[in-house]
């Protein structure tokens, strides 16, 4: 699934109902010669299976973050 900043997503937060919000940031992590690196990107294809996370904001303005694996669907 291709996700982009400003997309609406549904996130599994181990509750009965998933939490929905708008993506405000996407971070990809990788390891290299200098250790762990984190990159801010504007879009990401989750099929690439990199380690990373998103920041998102709910309709009422609450801000959260989630791992890529917690994203259930793009809305």
Secondary structure, DSSP 8 states (H G I E B T S, - for coil): -EEETT-EEEE--SSSS-EEEEEEEEEEEEEETTEEEEEEESEEEGGG--EEEEEEE-TTS-EEEEEGGGEEEE-
